[in-house]
Amino acid sequence: MHFIIVFFISMFPLIELRGAIPYAVAQGLPLVPSYIIAIIGNMLPVPVIFLFARKVLEWGADKPVIGGFRIPIKIETICSTQ
C-alpha cells in the first residue's frame, strides 16, 4: 500500500520525487524499489501533459487564472538567423 502512495506522491507537481522518496524512507520501504516506483510515477504524466498542455492553455486563454500563463512568442523570432 505504501508503494502506491509513493507512486501517487511522485505524480504531484512541486512535490514529485522530493516528497515521494523521503516518504518511502520514513515508512521504512526499501530504497531502490521505492526510487524506481517514484521515477515511473514521475514520468507517467509527461506524455499526457505534453499532448494536452497547449489545448488547456488555449481553452483557458480568456480565463483570468489560466490566461496569465500564455506568452505569445513566435518560433521564427527565436530561430531566425541573420
URJOJO-V355746 format. One record per pair of residues at least 24 apart in sequence whose ideal C-beta (glycine too) atoms are under 8 Angstrom apart, sorted by the first residue. I is the first residue (numbers start at 1). J is the second residue. If there is no record, write none. Layout:
# URJOJO-V355746
I,J / I,J
This chain:
# URJOJO-V355746
2,27 / 2,29 / 3,29 / 3,33 / 3,34 / 3,37 / 6,34 / 6,37 / 6,38 / 6,41 / 7,37 / 7,38 / 7,40 / 7,41 / 8,41 / 9,38 / 9,41 / 10,37 / 10,38 / 10,39 / 10,40 / 10,41 / 10,42 / 11,41 / 11,42 / 11,44 / 11,45 / 16,42 / 17,42
